[in-house]
Amino acid sequence: MLLQELETQLLALTPTEKAEAIRLLTQSLNNSWPGITKTPDLCGGDACIATTRLPVWLFVSLRRQGSSDAEILQFYPHLSAANLVNVWTYADAHLEEIEQTICNNEED
C-alpha cells in the first residue's frame, strides 16, 4: 500500500477509528503490546500471552479452524476475554509474522 493510499483511508476514518489507529501505531513504534510478550528462550521467541507459554499463532490457527472466542475460553479456562483481545490486536498488527509462524509450524 502506498503512503498516499493510506493517507486517504486514514482521513476517511471516524474520530474513534482514528484514535484506535493512533493507539496501534504507538504500540507498534514502542514495540509494546499489553498482555503479549516475546522471550527469546521461550517458545522459540514467538509472541505469547504474558505469563504463559501459549503462542499467539496458536489462537489464530484455532480461530481459522472455526473455534469461537467462547470455545477457546472453554479450552483454556485460565485465560480471560482480555487475553484474547490482546491476541487478536497483536495478530492483526503482525499478520505477516503470524502467517510465517503458522506455516513453519505446519511444516514441522
N, C-alpha and C positions, 0 to 999 in steps of 0.2 A: 504494500500500500504506500502510495506517495504521501509525503507530508501535506501537500495541498488537499488531497482527498480526505485525510484525517482531520484537517482543519475544518473543512466543510461539514463533516459529520459531527465534530465536537460542537460547532456553533449551533447545530440543529437540536442538540440535547436540551432537555428541560433543566432548570436550575438544580433539581435533586440529582439528576443523572450526571450533571457536570461535577457536582460535589463528590459523587461516588468515583468518577473518573480521576479526579484530583487525589482522592484518598488512595486509589490503586496505584497511581503513578508515584506518589510519595512513598508508599510502601516499597514499590519496586526499586526506586532510587536508593532507599535506605537498606534494601535487601532485608526488610523486616516484615515478617508475616506472623501475626499473632496466632499462637497455637500451633505453628508449624516450625520444625527445627530440621537442620541438616547437620549431621555429625559424621565426620569422615570415617570413623571406625564403627559406625552403627548402620546396619542395613545398606552397606556399600556406599554410604553418603547420600542415599536417597532422601528426599523430603518426607518427613514422618510427622504424625500427630505428636505434639510435645509430650514428653514423659512416657511414650510408648514406643514400640518397635513396629508400628503399623504404618506402612508407607502410603503416601497419597495415591500413587498409581493403583494400588490395590482397590481403593474405593471407586476410582474412576472406572476400573475394569468391572467391578461388581455392578455399577450403575449401567454400564453398557450391556451387561448380561441380563438386564431387566429388573434388578433389585431396586426397590424404592428406599427412600431415606428411612421410613419406618421399619422396613425389613432389615436394613443394615444396622439400625439401632437395636433390633432384637438379636441379631447375630453377635453384636458387640455391646452388651448391656452396660459396660463401664464407660462407654462414650456418651457424649451429650449431643444435642442438636447443634450447639455452638461449635463442637468439634467438626461436624460435617459442613457447616457454613465456612469454616476456615479451610477445610479441604477443597471445597468447590471454588472458593475465591482464589486459592493458590493455584489450583489446576487450570482455571480459566486464564490466569495471568502467565502461566508457564506451560502452555499447551504443547509446544514442541518438545520440551524436556520430558513431560509425562508420556507423550507418544513414543519417544525413543526408549524410555524405560520399559514401557509395556511391551514393545517389540523385542527388546533384549530379553525380557523375562519369558516371553512366549517361545523364543529360540532355545532357551535352557530347558 
